[in-house]
Amino acid sequence: MGIHPDVLAMVEENDLDGDMALVAQECGLDTAVSLYKGMAGTSVSVPKSALMRTFRRYIRKRYTGYNALELAVRCGISERQVYVIVGGATVKNDQCRMA
């Protein structure tokens, strides 16, 4: 048995607690209510790596060999991670290569 639409239409941002208040703040009240309707009782995690496939695709498409720092800043990752993604990870003199 679901909640009547009249009840859900009355939800205001200050009615929400915890993570749901954050969802409403960042994504809007309608999104928070939709999440409640479809996923109440479900825990959802938003890992930092959630967009890594997008970052890889973006970097591989735009990497010129000279713009690793710019791509790192755009994606919010380290310059080293850009080199790992493009397959040109350099090893510094003080690092050991894992083989």
N, C-alpha and C positions, 0 to 999 in steps of 0.2 A: 504494500500500500504506500503510495507516494504522498508527498506533501502537496496540498492544494495550491494552485498557482496564485491565488489571492494572498496567501501567506508569504510566498516567496517574493511577490511584488512589493511587500512592505519592508524587505531587508534594507537596512542602511549600513554604511561603512562602520559606524560606531557600534553596531550590533555584533561585529565579528571580532574574534580574539586570535591571538597568536599568528600562526602562519597564514590563516585565512585573511587576516587584516593586512598582511604584507601582500598577498595576492591581489586583494582589492586595491591597495595603494599603487602597486606597480602595473597591474593589468586591467584594472577596472572592476567595478562592482558586478557587472553582468558576468564577467569571466569567473569571479569567485562564486557566484550563485550557480553557474553552470557546472563548475567543478563539484560543488556540494551535491547538486542533483545527480550527477553521473558517477561520482566517485566517493561519496561519503563513506568514511571508515577506511579508506585506502591511504597508506603512507606513500608520498611521492618524494623522490630525491632529485635534486638538480645539480649533478656533479659539474665541476669545472671543465671536465673533458667532454661534455655533452656535444659540443660543436666541433670536435677534433677532426671528423671526416670533412666537414666544410672547410676548416682551416687548411687541411692537406690539399684539397682540391683547389682552393683559392691560391695557395702558395705555389703549387706546381704549375698552375696556369700563368702566374705573373712573375715568377722568379727569372731574373736576368743574369744572375751571377754577381751582381753588384748591389742588389737592393735587399739583402737579408734583414738588415736592421729596420728598414721601413716596413717590411712585411711583418716582422715580429711585433712592432708597435701596433700596426693595424689589427692584428689578431690577438694581441694581449698575451703573447707567449715570449719565450726567450729567443735571442738570435741563434743560440746553439740549437734550439729545437727546430728552427727553420732549416738549418744545415742538415739535421737528422732527417727531416721530411724530404728534402730534395736529394738525399743520398750522398751528400758530400760532407759528412761530419768530419771535421778535422780533429786530430789528436794533438794536444799541446805537448811540449817537451816533458812536462812534469806528470803526464798521465800515462797509465799503462793501457795498452790495447787488449780488450777482452776477446780472445779468439777461441 
